Amino acid sequence: LTALSLKVNEDGTFVLYTGAHDMGNGSVSMQTQMVASILGISEDDIECVESDTDLVPWNLGDYASRGVFVEGAAAKKVAESMRVKMAEKAAKFLGAKPEDIEFADGDVFVRDDSEKRMTLGDLVVETQCVDQDELIASETYASPAGPTSYGVHFAEVLVNETTGKVKVLRYVAVHDVGQVINRMGIEGQVEGGIQMGMGYALSENMQFDAEGKLINNSFRKYLIPRASDMPKDLKIEFIQANEPFGPYGAKSIGECAVVPVAPAIFTAVCDAIQKDLHEYPVKIV
């Protein structure tokens, strides 16, 4: 469950109030993309107020790989609600029917008579001055379930059985995410998941002394993969099979980007040394 509010300002810009928190996965950017697409505006014209519980509507939380599927659907719903409200007001002021109103480039106009048009800013001012009303929309969206984004990962590794060092040479990740909403964003999310999973598989290990105190409590001692440790040959692809219940046919990826990584690398190491291992991180010697 998530709720969003959308407000139009007197200069034709928008404010989106969302309980979503952008954790680096582009969840808020995704919402603005959907709103901008429906209302015929630029994403730069949308200011977001996010995660401030004094100001934004309630949100169940950012977890369970539900960002695009639930929060994206909420953004689509609130934008469509705002479009209906704006079309009704514009139809009144332009002398047309609501179904004949179009939106593009920050303007609202009549489909078959482009001379009848006004800016979104003028629409707001007219609504305030003439109708004594405000253009604000709030919508709630709840999904009884969320479809899983399936994926398959492949790793090729180079193992030094003397030193125990493992280098990931090649990596391929393919995911079914329905329709991709933000290609660059989701590629970055998968790449980050691969780097995170590499650490789990090969180097990250919390060590405690006899009193339970963390020994490797700095990045000098707690080893996470660097950019230079990433495989030079890295391929990421997406199967875009439309998800019928998702916004624009999309579904979320979230944790699915990282879950297969460690098993793929671990299995590749076991295959390389022809030996079964049973503990993370990988220990060859």
ROVEXSE-888156 format. One record per atom (N, C-alpha, C, O, CB): residue in three letters; x, y, z. Coordinates in steps of 0.05 Angstrom, whole numbers, plus 5000, padded with zeros to 4 digits. Each point is the difference from the previous one (the first is absolute). Glycine has a CB too. Example, Ala and Ser with C-alpha at 12.3 -4.5 7.8 and 13.67 -1.06 7.14 Angstrom:
BEGIN
ALA526448865156
ALA498250245000
ALA501850245000
ALA502150005013
ALA494149775012
SER503150444961
SER501650245001
SER498550225014
SER501050225004
SER501449654953
REM end
This chain:
BEGIN
LEU501749765000
LEU498350245000
LEU501850255000
LEU501950025015
LEU494449735009
THR503050434959
THR501450264999
THR498150224991
THR498249944984
THR506249835007
ALA496050475019
ALA498350224992
ALA501850234991
ALA502150055011
ALA494349825022
LEU502750274946
LEU501550224989
LEU498250254997
LEU497549974996
LEU505649714980
SER498050555025
SER498650254994
SER501550164980
SER502549994999
SER495550025047
LEU500650134937
LEU501250154978
LEU498650284999
LEU497650025000
LEU503549554974
LYS500550635025
LYS499050285000
LYS501350154977
LYS502349964993
LYS497150035057
VAL498950194937
VAL501050174979
VAL500550285011
VAL498250115013
VAL499449614952
ASN504750395028
ASN500650275009
ASN499150214979
ASN499349934978
ASN504649895049
GLU496250434981
GLU499150224982
GLU501850044976
GLU499250134981
GLU498850085059
ASP504449684961
ASP501850024977
ASP499949764982
ASP501649974982
ASP501350325045
GLY495349534979
GLY499749764983
GLY501849775008
GLY500049794987
GLY498750504977
THR502849745057
THR501649785011
THR498349845020
THR497950085008
THR506450184985
PHE496849515014
PHE498549825017
PHE501649935025
PHE502550015000
PHE495149804960
VAL501050115061
VAL501349895024
VAL498749725005
VAL497649985003
VAL503350495017
LEU500849334981
LEU499149735006
LEU500849935029
LEU502350015007
LEU498249864944
TYR497550065065
TYR500549925027
TYR499949705002
TYR497949884996
TYR500050555021
THR504449454989
THR500149715000
THR501449905025
THR502050115009
THR498149894941
GLY498949785060
GLY501349875023
GLY502349834993
GLY501449895017
GLY494350125006
ALA504849964951
ALA502349834990
ALA502650135007
ALA500250255000
ALA496949574963
HIS504950025042
HIS502750105006
HIS501849894978
HIS500349754997
HIS498950275053
ASP502250164936
ASP501749914979
ASP502749915012
ASP501650165009
ASP496250164959
MET502649415032
MET502349885012
MET502249954979
MET501849845005
MET495349955029
GLY502850364944
GLY502049954979
GLY498949834978
GLY501449954980
GLY502150105053
ASN494049864970
ASN498849844979
ASN498250154981
ASN498649894983
ASN501649735049
GLY499750654971
GLY498550164982
GLY497049995003
GLY498550064981
GLY505149884988
SER495449985054
SER497149965004
SER498550274998
SER497750004989
SER503349605040
VAL500150614981
VAL498750264998
VAL500150114971
VAL498150114990
VAL503049995058
SER501249864939
SER500350084972
SER498049864983
SER498950114981
SER506049985026
MET494749654999
MET498049844985
MET497350125002
MET498550014981
MET504349585026
GLN496550505017
GLN497350125005
GLN499750264984
GLN497950044988
GLN501949755057
THR502350374955
THR499850254985
THR499949954970
THR498650154985
THR503950085051
GLN498849564954
GLN499849934972
GLN497149944992
GLN499150104979
GLN505649725023
MET494050035015
MET497249924993
MET498250245001
MET498350044982
MET502549515037
VAL499550625001
VAL498450245002
VAL500450194977
VAL498150104988
VAL502049865062
ALA502450084942
ALA500750174978
ALA498949904974
ALA499050164984
ALA505149985040
SER496049604972
SER499049884975
SER497050044997
SER499150064978
SER504649605024
ILE494950315019
ILE497050024999
ILE499150294997
ILE498050064987
ILE501749545041
LEU501850594984
LEU499250285000
LEU501350174979
LEU499550244998
LEU499749715050
GLY502549934935
GLY501250154979
GLY501950215009
GLY500150224988
GLY495949694986
ILE505650045047
ILE501950195010
ILE502749885002
ILE500449764995
ILE496050475031
SER505649934981
SER502749905004
SER500349905029
SER498750115018
SER503150204947
GLU499949495039
GLU500649915027
GLU501250225017
GLU499750015024
GLU500949534959
ASP500750655004
ASP501250235014
ASP497950185012
ASP500750165018
ASP503349814952
ASP493650015021
ASP497850175010
ASP498649885024
ASP498050105010
ASP501350064944
ILE501849625057
ILE498849865023
ILE501950015023
ILE502249894999
ILE495149814971
GLU501950435051
GLU501650005025
GLU498849785018
GLU497649985003
GLU503550524993
CYS500649355017
CYS499149785017
CYS500550065029
CYS502250085008
CYS498749604955
VAL497150285053
VAL500350005029
VAL499749715008
VAL497949884998
VAL500250605009
GLU504149405003
GLU500149715005
GLU500649935029
GLU501750125012
GLU499649824941
SER497349875057
SER500649875025
SER499850175025
SER500749925022
SER502249804952
ASP496050525023
ASP499650185024
ASP497349945011
ASP498050084989
ASP505050284992
THR496949495042
THR497449915010
THR498350235011
THR497649955005
THR504649625007
ASP498950674991
ASP498350235007
ASP498550104976
ASP498050145003
ASP505349985032
LEU497649814940
LEU498950134976
LEU498749804981
LEU498150074986
LEU505350285020
VAL497749414991
VAL499249834979
VAL497849805009
VAL499949945024
VAL504750104955
PRO493849855003
PRO498149795007
PRO501449755009
PRO502449974997
PRO494350224971
TRP501849635043
TRP501149765012
TRP500949804978
TRP498949984979
TRP498150085060
ASN505249804968
ASN501149804982
ASN500849765017
ASN501250035021
ASN500550324946
LEU497749415023
LEU500649765015
LEU502949965005
LEU500849905021
LEU495249904959
GLY505750285001
GLY502949985003
GLY501449924974
GLY498749904982
GLY500549975065
ASP503450184953
ASP501649944976
ASP501449745004
ASP502449995008
ASP498250504982
TYR498149295004
TYR501349745003
TYR498449804983
TYR498050074988
TYR503750045059
ALA499249644953
ALA498649784986
ALA499850034970
ALA498249904987
ALA499250045054
SER504650214948
SER500150024971
SER497350094988
SER499049884982
SER504649775017
ARG495350575012
ARG497350084993
ARG499950294988
ARG497950104995
ARG500449605040
GLY504150424961
GLY500150284993
GLY498450074974
GLY498150155001
GLY506249875021
VAL496549874956
VAL498750064974
VAL497249895000
VAL498150144991
VAL506349854986
PHE495249775033
PHE497449874998
PHE497850155016
PHE497850044990
PHE504649525002
VAL498350515033
VAL498050135017
VAL500150304999
VAL498150144994
VAL502149465036
GLU502250514976
GLU500350295000
GLU499750124972
GLU499050224997
GLU504049745044
GLY498049894939
GLY499650094973
GLY497150014992
GLY499150184986
GLY505449645003
ALA494049975019
ALA497250004994
ALA498550235014
ALA498150114989
ALA502249395006
ALA500650575029
ALA498850225015
ALA500650264986
ALA498250184998
ALA502249575045
ALA502050284947
ALA500750254985
ALA498450024975
ALA499050224993
ALA505649765025
LYS495049804968
LYS498450014975
LYS497150075007
LYS498750154985
LYS504349504994
LYS496050245043
LYS497250055008
LYS499550295008
LYS498050124992
LYS501749415023
VAL502250595000
VAL499650285009
VAL500450194976
VAL498650204999
VAL503049685047
ALA500150054935
ALA500450174977
ALA497549994982
ALA499150214989
ALA505949715013
GLU493949854995
GLU497549974984
GLU497750155013
GLU498350124986
GLU503349444997
SER498350435044
SER497950155014
SER500350304996
SER498150154996
SER501749485038
MET502750464967
MET500650294996
MET499350084971
MET498950214995
MET504749775040
ARG497049854946
ARG499450054972
ARG497050044996
ARG499250184986
ARG504849565000
VAL494450095027
VAL497150034998
VAL499150275011
VAL498350144988
VAL501249365016
LYS501550575019
LYS499250265013
LYS500850244982
LYS498550184997
LYS502049605048
MET502050204945
MET500950224983
MET498550024974
MET499450224990
MET505149735031
ALA494849824968
ALA498550004975
ALA497250125004
ALA499050144982
ALA503649455003
GLU496250355037
GLU497350115006
GLU500150315002
GLU498350144990
GLU500449435033
LYS503450534991
LYS500350285003
LYS500650144974
LYS498950204993
LYS502649735054
ALA500449954938
ALA500850124974
ALA497750004981
ALA499750194984
ALA505049655024
ALA493749944992
ALA497749994981
ALA498150235006
ALA498950124981
ALA501549385016
LYS499250565028
LYS498250225008
LYS501150274990
LYS498550164989
LYS500049585052
PHE504150314963
PHE501150264993
PHE500550034970
PHE500050224989
PHE502149785055
LEU498349774941
LEU500550024971
LEU497549944984
LEU500250014975
LEU504549855034
GLY493150085003
GLY497549954986
GLY500149744984
GLY499550004976
GLY499850495021
ALA501449305016
ALA500349744987
ALA499049785018
ALA499150055023
ALA504850114949
LYS496349595018
LYS499349775017
LYS502649895013
LYS502150014988
LYS493949884982
PRO503850015054
PRO502349895014
PRO501549784984
PRO502549995000
PRO495250115043
GLU500849744942
GLU501349794985
GLU501650104976
GLU501549854988
GLU494849855026
ASP503350564979
ASP501450124977
ASP502550155009
ASP501450124984
ASP494349914992
ILE504949975050
ILE502350155010
ILE502549834999
ILE500049775007
ILE496950495023
GLU505349874961
GLU502649874998
GLU502050165016
GLU499750245006
GLU499249584949
PHE503350045053
PHE502250125016
PHE502649954986
PHE500649774992
PHE496850175051
ALA504350274953
ALA502649964989
ALA501750255005
ALA499050234998
ALA499249464966
ASP504350275042
ASP502050225003
ASP499150215019
ASP500550244996
ASP500949674958
GLY497250015068
GLY499250205020
GLY497550164992
GLY499450195014
GLY505349835000
ASP494049904964
ASP497650144991
ASP497649805001
ASP500349765000
ASP502450554971
VAL494949815030
VAL497649844998
VAL498450134977
VAL499750244998
VAL500249635052
PHE499049964932
PHE498750114976
PHE497949814990
PHE499849775009
PHE504450464978
VAL494149874994
VAL497949844989
VAL501149844976
VAL501450114983
VAL495150235032
ARG502949414984
ARG501249814980
ARG499750104972
ARG502050014985
ARG497149625046
ASP498650454960
ASP499550074972
ASP500150314996
ASP499350094978
ASP497949495017
ASP503550575025
ASP500250294997
ASP502350105018
ASP499550095022
ASP495549944968
SER507449944999
SER502450065017
SER500250305007
SER501650075017
SER500749554961
GLU496150555009
GLU500050285008
GLU498750045027
GLU500650195014
GLU499149934938
LYS498649695056
LYS498850015026
LYS501949865019
LYS500049765003
LYS495350254978
ARG506450155033
ARG501949885018
ARG500750205022
ARG499550244998
ARG502449494964
MET499350165059
MET500950165022
MET502349855014
MET500249754998
MET495250475008
THR506349935007
THR502149875015
THR498949875025
THR497850075009
THR505650264973
LEU498049485029
LEU499149875025
LEU500050205023
LEU498349995018
LEU503549574966
GLY500050635015
GLY500050215020
GLY497550174999
GLY498850065020
GLY506249954978
ASP494250074977
ASP497550154997
ASP497649845009
ASP498150115011
ASP504050144951
LEU498049495033
LEU497849835008
LEU499750005031
LEU497850005010
LEU502949714949
VAL501550285055
VAL500050015029
VAL498850265010
VAL498350015017
VAL505749684985
VAL497050534986
VAL499150275009
VAL497050034994
VAL498550115017
VAL506150084975
GLU494549734985
GLU497250024993
GLU498349835019
GLU497850085009
GLU503450004943
THR499849695055
THR498549825018
THR499850135028
THR497949995013
THR503749614962
GLN500550535033
GLN500050135027
GLN498250255000
GLN498450045018
GLN506249794990
CYS495750344971
CYS498650255000
CYS497149984992
CYS498250135012
CYS506150084977
VAL495149624991
VAL497249984990
VAL498449795016
VAL497850065008
VAL503950074947
ASP499549645049
ASP498549785014
ASP500549995030
ASP498849845014
ASP501449914943
GLN501750415052
GLN500749995029
GLN500749725008
GLN499049895020
GLN498050504989
ASP504749484975
ASP500649725004
ASP503049964996
ASP501450194991
ASP494049674992
GLU505649915025
GLU502949944998
GLU500349744985
GLU498349815003
GLU502750435040
LEU501149744942
LEU500549754985
LEU501949825016
LEU502450024999
LEU497050224957
ILE499449595060
ILE501449815017
ILE498749734996
ILE497549985000
ILE503950385034
ALA500249434964
ALA498949724998
ALA501449835020
ALA502450025004
ALA496450044947
SER499749765062
SER501249805018
SER498749734994
SER497649984997
SER503250375039
GLU500949454963
GLU499049734994
GLU501549795017
GLU502350045007
GLU496550114945
THR499849645053
THR501249775015
THR499949764982
THR498049954986
THR500650245058
TYR503649664956
TYR500149754984
TYR500949775018
TYR502050025014
TYR498950254944
ALA497749525041
ALA500749765015
ALA500049764981
ALA498349964983
ALA499750235060
SER504149644960
SER500249764984
SER499949765018
SER501649985019
SER501150264946
PRO495649565030
PRO499849775017
PRO502549824998
PRO500549845018
PRO494650184977
ALA506450014984
ALA502449844996
ALA501850144980
ALA499250184986
ALA498349395025
GLY505050344988
GLY501950114981
GLY501449784985
GLY501149815012
GLY499650595017
PRO499349614945
PRO501349784984
PRO503150025002
PRO501150225002
PRO495049784967
THR505249775032
THR502949995002
THR501350054974
THR499149914979
THR500449775059
SER502750464962
SER501750044976
SER502049775000
SER501849985016
SER497750524984
TYR500149324980
TYR501849774998
TYR502650084986
TYR500150184984
TYR495949515015
GLY506150165008
GLY502650064987
GLY501849765001
GLY499649815014
GLY499950665000
VAL502649544969
VAL502049794999
VAL502750144997
VAL500350184984
VAL496549484995
HIS505250245036
HIS502750125000
HIS502049794993
HIS499849765009
HIS498850585025
PHE503549744951
PHE502249824993
PHE502650135007
PHE500450244995
PHE496849554968
ALA504750065048
ALA502650115007
ALA502249824990
ALA499849755001
ALA498250475040
GLU504249904949
GLU502449864994
GLU502250115017
GLU500450245001
GLU498149674951
VAL502949915062
VAL502050095020
VAL502849884994
VAL500249804987
VAL496250255047
LEU505650094976
LEU502749914999
LEU500949955029
LEU499950185016
LEU501250074940
VAL499849505050
VAL500649935028
VAL503049935002
VAL501049844985
VAL494350005022
ASN506050285012
ASN502849935006
ASN499949825025
ASN499550095022
ASN502450354959
GLU498549305014
GLU499749815022
GLU502350015020
GLU499849885022
GLU497649834947
THR504750435025
THR502250035019
THR499450235020
THR500449975024
THR502849864941
THR496050405024
THR499550235017
THR497050025010
THR499450135019
THR504350114957
GLY494649625009
GLY497150015007
GLY498650244988
GLY497650045004
GLY503549735037
LYS500450394943
LYS498750244988
LYS498249924977
LYS500649834983
LYS503450445029
VAL493649864987
VAL498049954980
VAL499550264985
VAL499550205012
VAL498449425015
LYS502250374946
LYS499450244984
LYS497649934982
LYS500149804986
LYS504850365015
VAL493150014999
VAL497749964982
VAL500750134973
VAL500450244998
VAL496349765041
LEU503549834940
LEU500850094974
LEU497750094983
LEU500150224988
LEU503749465014
ARG494150174997
ARG497750064984
ARG497449965016
ARG499949825017
ARG502650054941
TYR495550295036
TYR497549985015
TYR497750084982
TYR500250204986
TYR502149895058
VAL495649754957
VAL497650064984
VAL497649985019
VAL499749815014
VAL502450014943
ALA496250395041
ALA497550005016
ALA497750064982
ALA500050204985
ALA502549945057
VAL495449704959
VAL497650044984
VAL497649995018
VAL499749815016
VAL502549984943
HIS496150415040
HIS497650025017
HIS497550054985
HIS500050154980
HIS502950015056
ASP494949724973
ASP497450064990
ASP498850215019
ASP499349945023
ASP500049594956
VAL500450725011
VAL498950215017
VAL497550124988
VAL499250235007
VAL505549875009
GLY493949754967
GLY497850134985
GLY501250214982
GLY502049954986
GLY494849965052
GLN502050324961
GLN501050224983
GLN502050175016
GLN499450085023
GLN496349924951
VAL506650055015
VAL502050175012
VAL499050295000
VAL499350114979
VAL504449585007
ILE496350455037
ILE499150275002
ILE502450194996
ILE499850204985
ILE496449675046
ASN506050074982
ASN502450174999
ASN502449824995
ASN501149885018
ASN496950475013
ARG502949634944
ARG502049814992
ARG502750065015
ARG501249815011
ARG496650154944
MET503050285045
MET502650065014
MET499849955029
MET501949905013
MET499150454953
GLY496749715046
GLY499649965029
GLY500149715007
GLY501349925020
GLY496150494982
ILE501249424983
ILE499849725007
ILE502749864994
ILE500749815014
ILE494350194977
GLU506450084989
GLU502749894995
GLU501850065023
GLU501549825009
GLU497950234941
GLY500550195060
GLY501750085023
GLY499249845025
GLY501849925016
GLY498750534965
GLN496949495022
GLN499149855023
GLN501149714998
GLN500849895021
GLN495150404982
VAL504049594974
VAL501049734997
VAL503149995003
VAL501049825013
VAL495250074956
GLU505150315020
GLU503050015004
GLU500750035029
GLU501849875010
GLU498750344945
GLY498049955060
GLY500450035029
GLY499549745014
GLY501449935019
GLY497550554978
GLY499049384995
GLY499349745012
GLY502249804996
GLY500649845017
GLY494650254976
ILE506049914983
ILE502249824994
ILE502450065017
ILE501349815011
ILE497150144942
GLN502350305050
GLN502350075017
GLN499449935030
GLN501849905013
GLN499350484956
MET496549665040
MET499349925027
MET500149705004
MET501149915020
MET495950494983
GLY502049454978
GLY500149715001
GLY502849894999
GLY500649795012
GLY495050204968
MET506250145005
MET502849924998
MET501350025028
MET501549825007
MET498750334945
GLY499150065062
GLY501250035027
GLY499149775019
GLY501649895015
GLY498550604978
TYR497349455005
TYR498949785016
TYR501449744993
TYR500549835018
TYR495150414985
ALA504949714972
ALA501149754991
ALA503049975006
ALA500949785007
ALA495750214958
LEU504950235033
LEU502949984999
LEU501550135023
LEU502249915007
LEU497250074946
SER499550225060
SER501750155019
SER498750095026
SER501350015020
SER501150134941
GLU495049925039
GLU498850125023
GLU499549795022
GLU498749804995
GLU499250564975
ASN503049705054
ASN499749815022
ASN500450155026
ASN502250105006
ASN499549524965
MET496250405045
MET500150145026
MET501449825020
MET499249775005
MET496650494985
GLN506349845023
GLN501649845018
GLN499850125028
GLN500250255004
GLN503049624959
PHE496449975057
PHE499650095028
PHE502149875018
PHE500949784995
PHE494250294997
ASP505750085029
ASP501849885019
ASP498449855021
ASP497649974998
ASP505750404995
ALA498149535028
ALA498749835020
ALA497950155016
ALA498249875011
ALA506049874992
GLU495950524998
GLU498050165014
GLU497850104982
GLU498350165009
GLU505349985023
GLY496449784943
GLY497950074982
GLY500550274987
GLY498150114988
GLY498949635039
LYS505450374975
LYS500650264987
LYS500849964971
LYS501649824994
LYS499850375051
LEU497649974937
LEU500649984972
LEU502950084996
LEU500950225007
LEU494449884980
ILE506349725001
ILE502850044995
ILE500550164975
ILE501450215000
ILE499649365024
ASN497950354954
ASN500450134975
ASN497950224996
ASN498249984984
ASN503849604996
ASN498350645036
ASN498050215001
ASN500650244983
ASN499150225006
ASN499949625039
SER502750134935
SER500550224981
SER500349884972
SER500349764997
SER502150515039
PHE497449904944
PHE500249914973
PHE502849914993
PHE500549874979
PHE495850435008
ARG505749765030
ARG502749904996
ARG500149705007
ARG501549854988
ARG500450605023
LYS496449465008
LYS500049735008
LYS497649844989
LYS500249764995
LYS502250385046
TYR495350004956
TYR497649874989
TYR500150054970
TYR499450224991
TYR497949835053
LEU503349744941
LEU500650044972
LEU497649984982
LEU498749794997
LEU505850025012
ILE494850414979
ILE497950014980
ILE501250034972
ILE502150124998
ILE494650075036
PRO502049714946
PRO501150024973
PRO500250294991
PRO498250165005
PRO500049394984
ARG503950524997
ARG500350264988
ARG499149994971
ARG499549794989
ARG504450325042
ALA496050124956
ALA499350014972
ALA502049844983
ALA499349884981
ALA498650575026
SER504649555002
SER502149864985
SER499749705002
SER501249854985
SER501950535023
ASP495349525012
ASP499649725003
ASP497749894983
ASP499649764997
ASP502150285049
MET496750144942
MET497849924984
MET501049864975
MET502150074989
MET495150315029
PRO501349424972
PRO500949864975
PRO500150204977
PRO498250164996
PRO499849415021
LYS504150414967
LYS500350174977
LYS498049944979
LYS499150174985
LYS505849865024
ASP494349724989
ASP497949914981
ASP497449965015
ASP499649795012
ASP503949984958
LEU494850435030
LEU497550005015
LEU497750064981
LEU500050214987
LEU502449935056
LYS495749684956
LYS497750044982
LYS497449985016
LYS499649825016
LYS503049994945
ILE495650385034
ILE497550015014
ILE497850034979
ILE500150184983
ILE501950025059
GLU496049624959
GLU497850014981
GLU497449975015
GLU499949905022
GLU503049924941
PHE494950265024
PHE497349985012
PHE498049884980
PHE499950074977
PHE501150335052
ILE497549414982
ILE497849884984
ILE497550175005
ILE499050005023
ILE503049534979
GLN497150624978
GLN497850185004
GLN497349864992
GLN499050054978
GLN504150355014
ALA496049445027
ALA497449874996
ALA498050155017
ALA500250005024
ALA501949544967
ASN495950584996
ASN498150185013
ASN498749875025
ASN498949784998
ASN500350434958
GLU501049935067
GLU498749915024
GLU497250135001
GLU499850245003
GLU504649705022
PRO493449904971
PRO497450124997
PRO499050175023
PRO498350184996
PRO500749434976
PHE501950345052
PHE499050155023
PHE501950225009
PHE499450145019
PHE498349454995
GLY504550454972
GLY501950215008
GLY499650254985
GLY498850004978
GLY504449655032
PRO497750585000
PRO499850254986
PRO501650004974
PRO502549965001
PRO496750285043
TYR499549814934
TYR501349984974
TYR501349734995
TYR501949984985
TYR498950515017
GLY498149305011
GLY501049734996
GLY502649945015
GLY501449814994
GLY496550204962
ALA502850165064
ALA502549975014
ALA499649855026
ALA497849995012
ALA503950434967
LYS500549465031
LYS500149905027
LYS502750065012
LYS501950074985
LYS494849565004
SER503650345037
SER502450095014
SER502249794998
SER499649774993
SER497650505038
ILE505349824976
ILE502249815000
ILE501249985028
ILE500549785010
ILE500450324942
GLY499750125062
GLY500950015027
GLY502149795007
GLY502149994987
GLY493550185024
GLU503949675009
GLU501949805009
GLU500749794979
GLU502049865002
GLU496350215044
CYS499949904934
CYS500549804980
CYS502650054985
CYS501149824987
CYS494050125008
ALA505950315006
ALA502550064986
ALA502449885014
ALA502149944987
ALA495950484997
VAL501849535042
VAL502349915016
VAL499849705008
VAL502049875004
VAL498650605012
VAL497049434986
VAL499649735011
VAL501649784984
VAL501249835013
VAL494250325002
PRO504649854958
PRO501449784986
PRO503050034999
PRO501449814993
PRO494650154980
VAL505250275035
VAL502850054995
VAL501849815015
VAL501749864987
VAL497150625005
ALA501049515034
ALA501849835016
ALA499849714992
ALA502149874997
ALA497550465040
PRO498049564960
PRO499849724991
PRO501349954973
PRO501349794995
PRO494650175031
ALA503850234955
ALA501249974974
ALA503149995002
ALA501249834987
ALA494850404991
ILE505149955037
ILE502950015003
ILE501049765015
ILE502049884993
ILE497950625006
PHE498749435023
PHE500849775017
PHE500049754983
PHE501849835002
PHE496250405039
THR499949734943
THR499849764984
THR502349994979
THR501149794994
THR493950205013
ALA505750244982
ALA502150024980
ALA502749925013
ALA501649864987
ALA495950504988
VAL502949735049
VAL502549935014
VAL500149705005
VAL502149874996
VAL498050595026
CYS497749434988
CYS500049715005
CYS500549844975
CYS501449805000
CYS495350285037
ASP502250024941
ASP500449864974
ASP502950024992
ASP501249814988
ASP494150294998
ALA506050135019
ALA502750054991
ALA502049825015
ALA501949904989
ALA496950575000
ILE500749495037
ILE501949845016
ILE499149715004
ILE501349845012
ILE499950585011
GLN496449524965
GLN498949735002
GLN499849905029
GLN500849785007
GLN501150124947
LYS497050285062
LYS499749945029
LYS497550155010
LYS499450224992
LYS505749715013
ASP493549945014
ASP497750125012
ASP500950175024
ASP501449915018
ASP495749714967
LEU502050635015
LEU500550185023
LEU497250065014
LEU497949974987
LEU506350244989
HIS495949875049
HIS497550025015
HIS499950255018
HIS498450015018
HIS501349504981
GLU502050694995
GLU500150235018
GLU500650254985
GLU501850014982
GLU499649705056
TYR497150504969
TYR500650274989
TYR501750155021
TYR499649965024
TYR496150054947
PRO506150175020
PRO501050034972
PRO501749764992
PRO500849845017
PRO499150664988
VAL500649474970
VAL501449774989
VAL502849985012
VAL501450195001
VAL496049854956
LYS503349725052
LYS502649955011
LYS501249764984
LYS499049775003
LYS499850415044
ILE503249874937
ILE501249794984
ILE502249865015
ILE500349754998
ILE498750514961
VAL502549895057
VAL502349885014
VAL499650065030
VAL501749915016
VAL501450144944
REM end
